[in-house]
Amino acid sequence: MADKDKPGAMSRSGYYDRSLQVAIYPHLKKALRCADASLPKIAVDAGCGVGRDVLFLVESGYRVHAFDANAEAIARLKDSAGDLVSTMLFPRVCSFENFEYPRSSLISACSSLFFCHPDAFPTAWEKMSQSLMKDGLFCGHFMGPNDSWASMGRGDLTVHSRNELEGLFAGNFDVLDVHEHDAEGRTLLGRTKRWHTYSVLARKSD
Ligand SMILES: C[S@@+](CC[C@H](N)C(=O)[O-])C[C@H]1O[C@@H](n2cnc3c(N)ncnc32)[C@H](O)[C@@H]1O
């Protein structure tokens, strides 16, 4: 596979330009509609890219802690956010497993968390789920086994079967909605691939 085709190699101005034209993540919009109004409006955007959803969250009144492993993405987010940085928006270059997650009422991980290396995923998930307040919301995508990137056996993506996914949320979340997408499609850069993803919206129950 050529480097330019690897999902982790979105370096990536073209990819990020297009990501700004994509609609706000639907489960994030739904999360805001079912958020508990008594909780503080503190959100984390994990693997935020250049921040399409971050700016939506700030406009919706959230203080947003946004991180991404890609320094170019965070630099672009800081440029576009201007004076919001350090008042309503706290951007960082960081990985899922190393980020110091603040106590928050909302964590969003749109099309990002499956890029976490499988060895690092348990730590990342533990930190994310522990940092979420009771009644706080998680929304994010997971990758299923039929995805063409998963079936290549690359080994650097985290893949979940439906049962494994249910196990992640069992015990301390109430799953509010799961949207499974399993179909041929295209990447934002126009390459054909099979997508198999689960988008999950869940409420922390303890
Ligand atoms: C498909 S993009 C999605 C970006 C954004 N959430 C959006 O919806 O536009 C995936 C993002 O995950 C980031 N990423 C990949 N591996 C990461 C890791 N280990 N830790 C943090 N971010 C990572 C990439 O740099 C990229 O910006």
PDBQT file of the ligand as one rigid body, heavy atoms in Angstrom, charges set to zero:
ROOT
HETATM    1  C1  LIG A 301     -10.541  10.694   9.825  1.00  0.00    +0.000 C 
HETATM    2  S1  LIG A 301      -9.737  11.954  10.769  1.00  0.00    +0.000 S 
HETATM    3  C2  LIG A 301     -11.162  12.641  11.645  1.00  0.00    +0.000 C 
HETATM    4  C3  LIG A 301     -10.897  14.039  12.118  1.00  0.00    +0.000 C 
HETATM    5  C4  LIG A 301     -12.096  14.727  12.772  1.00  0.00    +0.000 C 
HETATM    6  N1  LIG A 301     -12.591  14.028  13.942  1.00  0.00    +0.000 N 
HETATM    7  C5  LIG A 301     -13.205  14.902  11.769  1.00  0.00    +0.000 C 
HETATM    8  O1  LIG A 301     -14.270  14.289  11.922  1.00  0.00    +0.000 OA
HETATM    9  O2  LIG A 301     -12.995  15.651  10.812  1.00  0.00    +0.000 OA
HETATM   10  C6  LIG A 301      -8.896  11.031  12.018  1.00  0.00    +0.000 C 
HETATM   11  C7  LIG A 301      -8.008  11.900  12.897  1.00  0.00    +0.000 C 
HETATM   12  O3  LIG A 301      -7.470  11.049  13.925  1.00  0.00    +0.000 OA
HETATM   13  C8  LIG A 301      -6.149  11.496  14.181  1.00  0.00    +0.000 C 
HETATM   14  N2  LIG A 301      -5.388  10.429  14.813  1.00  0.00    +0.000 N 
HETATM   15  C9  LIG A 301      -4.895   9.300  14.241  1.00  0.00    +0.000 A 
HETATM   16  N3  LIG A 301      -4.255   8.551  15.144  1.00  0.00    +0.000 NA
HETATM   17  C10 LIG A 301      -4.338   9.235  16.324  1.00  0.00    +0.000 A 
HETATM   18  C11 LIG A 301      -3.878   8.955  17.647  1.00  0.00    +0.000 A 
HETATM   19  N4  LIG A 301      -3.200   7.825  17.923  1.00  0.00    +0.000 N 
HETATM   20  N5  LIG A 301      -4.141   9.854  18.630  1.00  0.00    +0.000 NA
HETATM   21  C12 LIG A 301      -4.841  10.986  18.348  1.00  0.00    +0.000 A 
HETATM   22  N6  LIG A 301      -5.306  11.292  17.113  1.00  0.00    +0.000 NA
HETATM   23  C13 LIG A 301      -5.063  10.422  16.106  1.00  0.00    +0.000 A 
HETATM   24  C14 LIG A 301      -5.617  11.854  12.793  1.00  0.00    +0.000 C 
HETATM   25  O4  LIG A 301      -4.483  12.694  12.884  1.00  0.00    +0.000 OA
HETATM   26  C15 LIG A 301      -6.832  12.501  12.155  1.00  0.00    +0.000 C 
HETATM   27  O5  LIG A 301      -6.831  13.901  12.304  1.00  0.00    +0.000 OA
ENDROOT
TORSDOF 0
